[in-house]
Amino acid sequence: MTSLAILGVGKVGGETAFLSAALGLADEIILYDAYEPILQAQVLDLQHTGIDVTISTDTAEMRDADVFIFAAGTPRTPDIKTRADLLEANIPVVKRCGRHLQEFSGIVITITNPMDANNYGLWRMMDIDRRRCIGFGGQLDSARFATLLREAGIPGPAWVLGEHGEHQVPLFSKAGAHFEIEDREETLTRLRGASMEVIRGKGGTVFGPAYHITMLVRAILEDRREVFSCSCVLDGEYGLSGCSLGVPARIGREGILEIEEWSLDPWEGKGMAEAGAFVQRLCRRFDD
């Protein structure tokens, strides 16, 4: 029996649960949220679909799940300038989650922002193989980059590495067209503000994150061995260690099967180095 656990079932967590159930990815979905009314509402809403899937709210069962999604904590609002500003608020949640998941044997997907630092923090707290901790964000950033490329009449491919935040690194060298530095900087500015446009309009991003998270879950549970941009705990890859950062990684049933090290042009290489240095500073909060 395949099981999926989701801690934090608000907008993104709840939508991910629904899409996973609708696609038949798991036989059992284990849900939990500290806010009891939304937890019960999400459980009922899923049951009312009539989809043949077992729904549980037993947190003890989360330790035995094949995939665990960490989506709990304080979300970003229009008043919160960057994802990194959420670190202090969410560190206690990461630590509680890490303690609860001791001896967990499945794959962890971190969503809670600042995602890269929190993914590193969960890895530290749980003391598991780094290949079993995957941070979500690069897929969504890449999809936003693809939207901007299409507007310019460029089909892509679209890849964004680096931090899931202000220090993201769109790979213009792989997009199939020449971009002047000023065009790159303008596009990067638009990418940085893409999520806030949605947050101001409807209170939070939902469809985009949930869809791409579900595709990541599918890649794991169906052992698809596809390459995604996702945050991985690094140990020398791209010249970086002591942090989790967005890189191209092949994903399958065992988690991160391989981190691919792509050639970057000077602008991209500088961006990756800056992203690594920034996220390393955030990650130090979990080394105390």
C-alpha atoms as one frame of an Amber mdcrd trajectory, in Angstrom:
protein
   0.000   0.000   0.000   1.367   3.415  -0.996   0.951   6.253   1.500   1.409
  10.007   1.285   1.591  12.214   4.380   1.044  15.974   4.352   1.778  18.151
   7.376   0.013  21.475   6.880  -3.143  21.166   4.787  -4.041  24.759   4.034
  -4.267  26.044   0.482  -1.248  24.307  -1.072  -1.227  21.231   1.163  -4.950
  20.685   0.694  -4.822  21.118  -3.079  -1.853  18.733  -3.262  -3.838  16.149
  -1.318  -6.757  16.508  -3.730  -4.624  16.248  -6.884  -2.742  13.242  -5.496
  -6.031  11.523  -4.701  -7.540  12.404  -8.074  -4.515  10.985  -9.901  -4.571
   7.833  -7.788  -0.993   8.284  -6.616  -1.516   6.855  -3.124  -3.770   4.300
  -1.473  -3.710   6.267   1.781  -3.300   9.990   2.447  -2.427  11.080   5.984
  -3.294  14.695   6.760  -2.535  16.901   9.731  -2.828  20.586  10.530  -2.484
  22.369  13.856  -5.703  24.244  13.054  -8.364  21.614  13.675 -11.238  23.255
  11.712  -9.304  23.322   8.443  -8.037  19.783   8.986 -11.558  18.414   9.423
 -12.870  20.500   6.521 -10.166  19.189   4.173 -10.818  15.597   5.221 -14.557
  15.957   4.583 -13.999  17.739   1.288 -11.778  14.891   0.087 -14.247  12.266
   1.265 -17.048  14.047  -0.560 -15.253  13.574  -3.878 -16.046   9.871  -3.650
 -12.470   9.017  -4.674 -11.451   5.580  -3.426  -8.620   6.589  -1.100  -8.168
   6.089   2.628  -7.880   9.336   4.599  -6.194   9.337   8.015  -5.365  12.054
  10.548  -3.183   9.866  12.768   0.175  11.650  12.998   1.885   8.478  14.200
   1.218   6.940  10.783   3.218   9.696   9.124   6.459   8.003  10.166   5.587
   5.046   7.931   4.578   7.049   4.844   6.377   6.560   1.543   6.450  10.326
   0.961   6.114  13.049   3.584   5.328  16.633   2.546   6.290  19.391   4.977
   3.908  22.280   4.309   3.340  23.572   7.846   4.286  26.934   9.276   3.742
  30.618   8.639   2.925  31.352   4.971   4.038  34.361   2.963   1.657  37.313
   2.805   1.819  40.659   0.976   3.413  42.149   4.130   6.346  39.704   4.013
   8.904  41.033   1.552  10.915  37.846   0.881  10.648  34.149   1.671  13.826
  34.373   3.757  11.998  36.700   6.158   9.966  33.685   7.321  12.982  31.791
   8.687  12.754  32.787  12.353   8.997  32.157  12.449   9.312  28.680  10.948
  12.477  27.326  12.594  10.499  26.030  15.623   8.055  24.261  13.295  10.919
  22.607  11.391  12.496  21.420  14.635   9.234  19.973  15.963   8.648  18.204
  12.659  12.186  16.810  12.618  11.804  15.410  16.126   8.450  13.839  15.235
   9.904  12.097  12.176  12.805  10.356  13.872  13.424   6.959  12.207  11.372
   7.995   9.165  12.345   5.777   6.211  10.587   7.497   3.292  11.217  10.579
   1.152  10.743  14.118   2.484   9.531  16.994   0.309   9.958  20.434   1.885
   7.620  23.234   0.817   7.575  25.594   3.807   9.542  28.809   3.198  12.320
  29.675   3.227  12.315  26.289   1.564  16.035  25.795   0.908  17.058  26.514
   4.497  14.151  24.505   5.908  15.042  21.522   3.728  18.574  21.661   5.098
  17.161  22.021   8.619  14.936  18.960   8.308  17.878  16.959   6.995  19.955
  18.029   9.998  17.164  17.300  12.487  16.268  13.905  11.028  19.848  12.785
  10.382  18.957  10.864   7.227  20.619  10.333   3.859  20.668  13.690   2.076
  19.246  12.017  -1.017  15.941  11.558   0.807  15.370  15.293   1.433  13.994
  17.173  -1.572  13.083  20.858  -1.525  10.289  22.044  -3.809  10.475  25.367
  -5.638  12.630  25.124  -8.751   9.877  23.511 -10.811   7.558  26.424 -10.096
  10.263  29.025 -10.762  11.086  27.262 -14.026   7.423  27.284 -15.082   7.279
  31.024 -14.406  10.451  31.497 -16.438   8.866  29.498 -19.276   5.888  31.872
 -19.229   8.192  34.884 -19.651  10.121  33.159 -22.433   6.905  32.385 -24.312
   5.910  36.027 -24.067   9.177  36.805 -25.873   8.490  34.140 -28.506  11.165
  31.786 -27.155  10.086  28.164 -26.592  12.808  27.344 -24.040  13.714  25.020
 -22.372  13.276  26.953 -19.135  15.328  26.066 -16.069  15.765  28.013 -12.846
  18.342  26.928 -10.259  19.680  28.556  -7.082  17.569  29.769  -4.182  13.788
  29.606  -4.268  13.666  33.319  -3.587  15.524  36.498  -4.434  18.674  34.605
  -5.464  17.145  32.378  -8.115  19.231  31.708 -11.214  17.395  31.424 -14.556
  19.524  29.566 -17.105  19.439  31.822 -20.132  22.276  29.809 -21.697  19.887
  26.880 -22.185  16.904  28.887 -23.453  17.897  28.796 -27.125  18.335  32.537
 -27.635  20.855  35.268 -26.854  20.081  37.588 -23.949  21.973  40.740 -23.129
  22.836  41.251 -19.465  20.240  44.008 -19.064  17.550  41.696 -20.482  18.576
  38.985 -18.044  18.390  41.359 -15.098  14.979  42.636 -16.161  13.653  39.083
 -16.500  15.115  38.129 -13.123  13.338  41.077 -11.520  10.049  39.900 -12.999
  10.669  36.357 -11.767  11.320  37.593  -8.253   7.958  39.348  -8.223   5.913
  36.661  -9.947   4.528  35.032  -6.813   3.641  38.316  -5.136   1.298  39.183
  -8.010  -0.704  36.064  -7.158  -0.451  36.575  -3.396  -1.835  40.113  -3.637
  -4.682  39.001  -5.864  -5.892  35.859  -4.064  -3.989  35.606  -0.802  -1.527
  32.912  -1.838  -0.234  30.751  -4.658  -2.128  27.472  -4.982  -2.594  25.907
  -8.420   0.996  26.261  -9.632   2.700  24.912  -6.499   0.189  22.098  -5.983
   0.450  20.892  -9.568   4.232  20.773  -9.591   4.440  19.222  -6.111   2.090
  16.489  -7.283   4.293  15.860 -10.339   7.268  15.497  -7.995   5.321  13.047
  -5.820   4.390  11.075  -8.950   8.024  10.931 -10.066   8.973   9.433  -6.699
   6.135   6.953  -6.268   6.238   5.799  -9.898  10.053   5.793 -10.019  10.026
   7.947 -13.157  13.719   8.946 -12.907  13.019  12.348 -14.431  15.200  15.422
 -13.985  13.678  18.279 -11.976  15.008  21.543 -10.639  14.748  20.968  -6.901
  16.612  21.843  -3.742  19.185  19.273  -2.668  21.582  19.209   0.272  24.929
  19.782  -1.431  28.269  18.205  -0.655  30.639  19.764  -3.160  28.302  19.919
  -6.161  28.597  23.270  -7.938  31.436  24.020  -5.520  29.008  24.335  -2.594
  28.449  22.537   0.704  26.615  23.215   3.938  23.361  24.233   2.305  20.407
  23.026   0.263  20.076  24.700  -3.114  18.151  24.333  -6.371  20.003  22.106
  -8.838  19.005  19.678 -11.608  18.386  16.305  -9.980  17.135  12.962 -11.249
  14.248  11.854  -9.048  12.933   8.345  -8.454  11.641   5.967  -5.823  14.760
   6.357  -3.664  14.624  10.148  -3.825  17.538  11.997  -5.411  19.199   9.468
  -7.676  21.741  11.882  -9.162  22.608  15.560  -9.075  23.576  16.721 -12.547
  26.312  19.351 -12.737  25.631  21.480 -15.784  27.983  23.991 -17.366  26.953
  27.541 -16.507  27.956  30.736 -18.231  29.725  33.458 -16.160  26.498  35.330
 -15.289  24.821  32.116 -14.132  27.917  30.908 -12.267  28.110  34.182 -10.360
  24.427  33.890  -9.506  24.832  30.345  -8.195  27.767  31.370  -6.014  25.779
  34.283  -4.575  22.750  32.046  -4.008  24.915  29.477  -2.236  26.530  32.067
   0.032  23.140  33.562   0.931  21.483  30.222   1.716  24.549  29.001   3.639
  24.064  31.924   6.029  20.426  30.942   6.549  21.335  27.295   7.075  23.764
  28.177   9.880  20.701  28.759  12.087  20.205  24.995  12.066  23.817  24.225
  12.955  23.571  25.889  16.379
